[in-house]
Amino acid sequence: MLPKGGPTLEEEKALVAGGIQLIAGLDEAGRGAWAGPLVAAAALLPLPNNPADSEAWLELTARLKGVNDSKKLTHLGRERLFEVILQNAQTGVGIVSSLTVDLIGLSKANQLAMMRAVKALPVTPQHLLVDAFKLPALNLPQTALIKGDGRSLSIAAASIVAKVSRDRILTELEETYPEYGFARHKGYGTAIHAAALNKSGPSPVHRYSYTPVWEVFEKKRQTLE
């Protein structure tokens, strides 16, 4: 069951009580997008050493006030909290290109992005809190939490870092591919994106393994034969 007031530090506190201090939350952004990279982030919060020090845990929670599942926040809210997280946590970002998603599949690409995010951290975590599933290729203790971005503040922080980092990449891609409106829909399958895709055909940053993109590519190819 999800906490009524949003994500908490209860999962982290339980691990600290077991002698684990360096705990990284992991989440990704862009799984369902038709274009652009898959981006994962790891967030390692400065957790108090003593699980019984209620004041210290409340103080950290207060510093992270508003941090939640990125999907529940506005664009401006994510941008503000992104800066708060960078000021209060160690973070790492892992990026997997659309081409790699096509070549190895979404599941493996998702794991690769998360592994890259962990390796991008300035320190090696002792335990991972991962949204939804574990990373079998990563030899670190880990806990998979269903809807983890709504349960753990570490995962929620990672979800914001991943989302904002990816949104900024798509906004930059708008300059190279202005005909698709990436800055507006961030590569997701909106009506505006579908119309632009049908008009211009897929770009080099589209995911050709995704059915809507492949169908347009095939239609464009057949008209040239």
Buried (B, 14 or more C-beta within 10 A) or exposed (E): EBEEEBBBBEBBBEBBEEEBBBBBBBBBBBEEBBBBBBBBBBBBBEBBEEBEEEEBBEEBBEBBEEBBBBEEBEEEBBBBBBEBBBEBBBBBBBBBBBBBBBEBEBEBBBBBBBBBBBEBBEEEBBBBBBBBBEBEEBEBEBBBBEBBBBBBBBBBBBBBBBBBBBBBBBEEBBEEBEEBBBBBBBBBBBEEBBEBBEEEBBBEBBBBBBEBBBEBBEEBEEEEE
